[in-house]
Amino acid sequence: MSDDGRLEEEPDADADSEEVDWEMAPDSDADFPADPERVAFLREIADDIYGESSESRQVSAILYRVSDLYDPDGDTSPEEIYLNVRHIMDIKAQGGIDR
């Protein structure tokens, strides 16, 4: 997705997908200092939007993962979150995991 929210073209199918994903992933040198208030705020929103639909559950899970960036006990990175979301979207585009 571009900075203005538009979807960008898919990378070349012949390209190594993991390499392309890493090129598109956010900068890993970013600093995410512990911020318990931010963790609580993000998790509160995640709890509020969690619902019956798979989409609401996916967004809720993403928010929890993002909150882990600010949790001193959390173990994640922007790259890991990006790749996880990308994987979810790929499965969704293919019609689901059972397909």
ROSE-4610 file (N, C-alpha, C; in Angstrom, 1 decimal, always signed):
// ROSE-4610
residu = [M/M/M/S/S/S/D/D/D/D/D/D/G/G/G/R/R/R/L/L/L/E/E/E/E/E/E/E/E/E/P/P/P/D/D/D/A/A/A/D/D/D/A/A/A/D/D/D/S/S/S/E/E/E/E/E/E/V/V/V/D/D/D/W/W/W/E/E/E/M/M/M/A/A/A/P/P/P/D/D/D/S/S/S/D/D/D/A/A/A/D/D/D/F/F/F/P/P/P/A/A/A/D/D/D/P/P/P/E/E/E/R/R/R/V/V/V/A/A/A/F/F/F/L/L/L/R/R/R/E/E/E/I/I/I/A/A/A/D/D/D/D/D/D/I/I/I/Y/Y/Y/G/G/G/E/E/E/S/S/S/S/S/S/E/E/E/S/S/S/R/R/R/Q/Q/Q/V/V/V/S/S/S/A/A/A/I/I/I/L/L/L/Y/Y/Y/R/R/R/V/V/V/S/S/S/D/D/D/L/L/L/Y/Y/Y/D/D/D/P/P/P/D/D/D/G/G/G/D/D/D/T/T/T/S/S/S/P/P/P/E/E/E/E/E/E/I/I/I/Y/Y/Y/L/L/L/N/N/N/V/V/V/R/R/R/H/H/H/I/I/I/M/M/M/D/D/D/I/I/I/K/K/K/A/A/A/Q/Q/Q/G/G/G/G/G/G/I/I/I/D/D/D/R/R/R]
num = [1/1/1/2/2/2/3/3/3/4/4/4/5/5/5/6/6/6/7/7/7/8/8/8/9/9/9/10/10/10/11/11/11/12/12/12/13/13/13/14/14/14/15/15/15/16/16/16/17/17/17/18/18/18/19/19/19/20/20/20/21/21/21/22/22/22/23/23/23/24/24/24/25/25/25/26/26/26/27/27/27/28/28/28/29/29/29/30/30/30/31/31/31/32/32/32/33/33/33/34/34/34/35/35/35/36/36/36/37/37/37/38/38/38/39/39/39/40/40/40/41/41/41/42/42/42/43/43/43/44/44/44/45/45/45/46/46/46/47/47/47/48/48/48/49/49/49/50/50/50/51/51/51/52/52/52/53/53/53/54/54/54/55/55/55/56/56/56/57/57/57/58/58/58/59/59/59/60/60/60/61/61/61/62/62/62/63/63/63/64/64/64/65/65/65/66/66/66/67/67/67/68/68/68/69/69/69/70/70/70/71/71/71/72/72/72/73/73/73/74/74/74/75/75/75/76/76/76/77/77/77/78/78/78/79/79/79/80/80/80/81/81/81/82/82/82/83/83/83/84/84/84/85/85/85/86/86/86/87/87/87/88/88/88/89/89/89/90/90/90/91/91/91/92/92/92/93/93/93/94/94/94/95/95/95/96/96/96/97/97/97/98/98/98/99/99/99]
x = [+0.9/+0.0/+0.9/+0.6/+1.4/+1.1/+1.9/+1.7/+0.3/-0.3/-1.6/-2.8/-2.5/-3.5/-3.9/-3.4/-3.7/-2.9/-3.5/-2.8/-1.8/-0.6/+0.4/+0.3/+0.9/+0.9/+1.6/+1.2/+1.8/+3.2/+4.1/+5.5/+5.4/+6.5/+6.6/+6.5/+5.7/+5.5/+6.7/+7.7/+9.0/+9.9/+9.7/+10.6/+10.4/+11.5/+11.4/+10.5/+9.4/+8.4/+8.9/+9.8/+10.3/+11.2/+12.0/+12.9/+12.1/+11.0/+10.2/+9.5/+9.0/+8.4/+9.4/+10.6/+11.5/+11.9/+11.9/+12.2/+11.0/+9.8/+8.7/+8.4/+9.0/+8.8/+9.4/+8.8/+9.2/+10.7/+11.3/+12.6/+12.7/+13.6/+13.8/+14.6/+15.2/+16.0/+15.1/+13.8/+12.9/+13.0/+12.8/+12.9/+11.4/+11.1/+9.8/+9.9/+10.1/+10.3/+9.1/+9.3/+8.2/+7.2/+6.0/+4.9/+3.6/+3.5/+2.4/+1.0/+1.0/-0.3/-0.7/+0.3/+0.0/-0.4/+0.3/-0.1/-1.6/-1.9/-3.3/-4.3/-4.0/-4.9/-5.1/-4.0/-4.2/-4.9/-4.7/-5.4/-6.9/-7.2/-8.6/-9.3/-8.7/-9.3/-9.5/-8.5/-8.5/-9.7/-9.9/-11.0/-12.3/-12.4/-13.6/-14.1/-13.1/-13.5/-13.5/-13.1/-13.2/-14.6/-15.0/-16.4/-16.5/-17.7/-18.0/-17.3/-17.0/-16.5/-15.0/-14.5/-13.1/-12.2/-12.8/-12.1/-11.8/-12.9/-12.7/-11.7/-11.7/-10.8/-9.4/-9.2/-7.9/-7.3/-8.1/-7.7/-7.4/-8.2/-7.9/-6.6/-6.3/-5.0/-3.9/-4.0/-3.0/-2.7/-3.7/-3.6/-2.8/-3.2/-2.5/-1.0/-0.7/+0.7/+1.4/+0.8/+1.4/+1.6/+0.7/+0.9/+2.1/+2.4/+3.6/+4.9/+4.9/+6.1/+6.4/+5.4/+5.6/+5.5/+5.4/+5.3/+6.7/+7.3/+8.7/+8.8/+7.7/+7.7/+7.3/+7.0/+6.5/+7.7/+7.5/+8.6/+8.1/+8.3/+7.9/+8.7/+8.5/+9.2/+8.2/+8.5/+7.6/+7.7/+8.8/+8.9/+8.0/+8.1/+7.3/+5.8/+5.4/+4.0/+3.6/+4.4/+4.1/+4.0/+5.0/+4.9/+3.7/+3.4/+2.2/+0.9/+0.8/-0.4/-0.4/+0.7/+0.8/+0.4/+0.8/+0.5/-1.1/-1.6/-3.1/-3.8/-3.4/-4.0/-3.9/-2.7/-2.5/-3.5/-3.6/-4.5/-6.0/-6.3/-7.7/-7.9/-7.0/-7.1/-7.2/-6.7/-6.8/-8.1/-8.9/-10.2/-10.2/-9.2/-9.1/-8.1/-8.0/-7.0/-7.4/-8.7/-9.2/-9.2/-9.0/-9.1/-8.0]
y = [-1.2/+0.0/+1.2/+2.2/+3.4/+4.3/+5.4/+6.3/+7.0/+7.1/+7.8/+6.8/+5.5/+4.5/+3.7/+4.0/+3.2/+1.9/+0.9/-0.4/-0.3/-0.8/-0.7/-2.0/-2.0/-3.2/-4.3/-5.5/-6.7/-6.9/-7.4/-7.6/-8.7/-8.8/-9.8/-11.2/-12.0/-13.4/-14.2/-13.9/-14.7/-14.3/-13.2/-12.7/-13.6/-13.7/-14.4/-13.7/-14.2/-13.5/-13.1/-13.9/-13.5/-12.3/-12.2/-11.1/-9.8/-10.0/-8.8/-8.3/-9.2/-8.8/-8.1/-8.6/-7.9/-6.5/-6.3/-5.0/-4.0/-4.6/-3.7/-3.5/-4.3/-4.2/-2.9/-2.5/-1.2/-1.3/-0.2/-0.1/-0.8/-1.7/-2.4/-1.6/-0.5/+0.3/+1.2/+1.2/+2.1/+1.7/+2.7/+2.5/+2.6/+1.6/+1.5/+1.4/+2.5/+2.5/+2.0/+1.3/+0.8/+2.0/+1.7/+2.7/+2.0/+1.7/+0.9/+1.5/+2.9/+3.5/+3.2/+3.3/+3.0/+1.5/+0.6/-0.8/-1.0/-0.4/-0.5/+0.1/+1.2/+1.9/+1.0/+0.5/-0.3/-1.6/-2.2/-3.4/-3.2/-2.0/-1.7/-1.6/-0.9/-0.8/-2.2/-3.0/-4.4/-5.1/-5.0/-5.7/-5.2/-3.8/-3.2/-3.7/-3.9/-4.2/-5.7/-6.5/-8.0/-8.4/-9.1/-9.4/-10.8/-11.0/-12.2/-12.5/-11.4/-11.5/-11.8/-12.6/-12.9/-11.6/-10.6/-9.4/-8.6/-8.5/-7.8/-8.6/-9.9/-10.6/-10.5/-10.4/-10.2/-8.8/-7.8/-6.4/-6.4/-7.0/-7.1/-7.7/-8.8/-9.5/-8.7/-7.9/-7.1/-6.0/-5.4/-4.4/-4.9/-6.1/-6.7/-6.9/-7.3/-7.5/-6.1/-5.1/-3.8/-3.3/-3.6/-3.2/-3.9/-5.1/-5.8/-5.0/-4.1/-3.3/-2.4/-2.0/-1.1/-1.8/-3.1/-3.8/-4.4/-4.0/-4.5/-6.0/-6.7/-8.2/-8.7/-7.8/-8.3/-8.6/-9.6/-10.0/-10.0/-8.9/-8.8/-7.6/-7.5/-6.4/-5.9/-4.7/-4.2/-5.2/-5.8/-6.7/-7.9/-8.5/-9.6/-9.3/-8.2/-7.8/-7.7/-7.0/-6.8/-8.1/-9.0/-10.3/-11.1/-11.1/-11.8/-11.3/-10.0/-9.3/-9.7/-9.6/-9.9/-11.4/-12.3/-13.7/-13.9/-13.2/-13.3/-12.8/-11.7/-11.1/-12.0/-12.7/-13.6/-14.8/-15.3/-16.5/-16.0/-14.8/-14.3/-14.2/-13.7/-13.5/-14.8/-15.9/-17.2/-17.9/-17.3/-17.9/-18.6/-18.4/-19.0/-20.1/-20.5/-21.5/-22.9/-23.2/-24.5/-24.8/-23.8/-23.9/-24.8]
z = [+0.0/+0.0/+0.0/-0.8/-0.9/+0.3/+0.5/+1.6/+1.6/+0.4/+0.3/+0.4/+0.7/+1.0/-0.2/-1.4/-2.6/-2.6/-3.2/-3.3/-4.5/-4.2/-5.3/-6.1/-7.3/-8.1/-7.4/-7.7/-7.2/-7.8/-7.0/-7.6/-8.7/-9.4/-10.5/-9.9/-10.5/-10.0/-10.0/-10.9/-10.9/-9.8/-9.2/-8.1/-6.9/-6.1/-4.8/-3.9/-3.5/-2.7/-1.3/-0.7/+0.6/+0.4/-0.6/-0.8/-1.1/-1.9/-2.2/-0.9/-0.1/+1.2/+2.0/+2.1/+3.0/+2.5/+1.1/+0.6/+0.9/+1.0/+1.3/+2.8/+3.6/+5.0/+5.6/+6.7/+7.4/+7.9/+8.1/+8.6/+10.0/+10.2/+11.4/+12.5/+12.1/+13.0/+13.8/+13.6/+14.4/+15.8/+16.7/+18.1/+18.7/+19.5/+20.1/+21.6/+22.2/+23.7/+24.4/+25.5/+26.3/+26.6/+26.4/+26.6/+27.1/+28.4/+28.9/+28.5/+28.5/+28.2/+26.7/+25.8/+24.4/+24.3/+25.0/+24.9/+25.4/+26.5/+27.0/+26.0/+25.4/+24.5/+23.2/+22.7/+21.5/+21.8/+22.9/+23.3/+23.6/+24.1/+24.4/+23.0/+22.1/+20.8/+20.1/+20.3/+19.7/+20.3/+21.6/+22.3/+21.8/+21.6/+21.2/+19.8/+18.9/+17.5/+17.2/+18.2/+18.0/+17.9/+16.9/+16.7/+16.0/+15.4/+14.8/+13.5/+12.8/+11.4/+11.5/+10.5/+10.4/+10.3/+9.5/+9.3/+10.6/+11.5/+12.7/+13.7/+13.6/+14.4/+13.9/+12.6/+12.0/+12.4/+12.3/+12.7/+14.2/+15.0/+16.4/+16.7/+16.0/+16.2/+15.8/+14.7/+14.2/+15.3/+15.8/+16.8/+18.1/+18.4/+19.6/+19.2/+18.0/+17.6/+17.6/+17.1/+17.1/+18.6/+19.5/+20.9/+21.5/+21.0/+21.5/+21.2/+20.2/+19.9/+21.1/+21.8/+22.9/+24.3/+24.3/+25.5/+25.8/+27.0/+27.2/+27.2/+27.4/+27.4/+26.0/+25.1/+23.8/+22.9/+22.0/+21.1/+19.7/+19.0/+17.6/+17.0/+15.7/+15.0/+13.9/+13.4/+12.3/+11.1/+10.8/+9.7/+9.9/+11.2/+11.5/+11.4/+11.8/+11.7/+10.3/+9.5/+8.1/+7.4/+7.6/+6.9/+7.3/+8.6/+9.0/+8.4/+8.3/+7.7/+6.2/+5.6/+4.1/+3.9/+4.8/+4.6/+4.8/+5.8/+6.0/+4.7/+4.2/+3.0/+1.8/+1.6/+0.5/+0.6/+1.9/+2.1/+1.8/+2.2/+2.0/+0.5/-0.2/-1.7/-2.4/-1.9/-2.5/-2.1/-1.3/-0.9/+0.4/+1.2/+2.5/+2.7/+3.9/+4.2/+3.8/+3.8/+3.4/+1.9/+1.1/-0.3/-0.9]
